[in-house]
Amino acid sequence: MTGSKRKSGALYELRFRSLFDAGRGYSFPCDASGHVDLDSLSERARSNYLFARAVVGQELSMPEVHRCDPTPKECSH
């Protein structure tokens, strides 16, 4: 999954999974409610986030909030 770099302390990520390619999609740091701080994203990550939201149901699944384990393997940021 692609997205922005995970900030230390970000314990959740919002995941948009591809409807067609297993293991592909986008993920972004968020709070427990799934709110993404757009101001903290890079320009590219913000563009990817807006794209992901626009193609939900066509190319990507509805986003899901996942709690991240503190180990780097769990979250992709």
C-alpha positions, 0 to 999 in steps of 0.5 A, a space after each residue: 500500500 502507498 501513502 504518507 510516512 507515518 508520524 511517530 505517535 500515529 497509532 491508526 491508519 486509514 486503508 483503501 484496498 484495491 477492488 481488483 489487485 489483492 495487496 494493493 491500495 492506499 493507506 494514510 495516518 489517521 486518528 481512531 475515528 478515521 480522520 486524516 489531517 490533510 495539513 500533515 500530509 505531503 502534497 503527493 500524499 494529499 493528492 493520493 488521499 483525494 484520489 482514493 476518496 474519489 474512486 471508492 466503489 470504482 477502484 477501491 474499497 470503502 476505507 477501514 481504520 486499522 490500529 497499528 502495532 508499534 512495530 514498523 511491519 504492521 503499518 506501511 507508513 
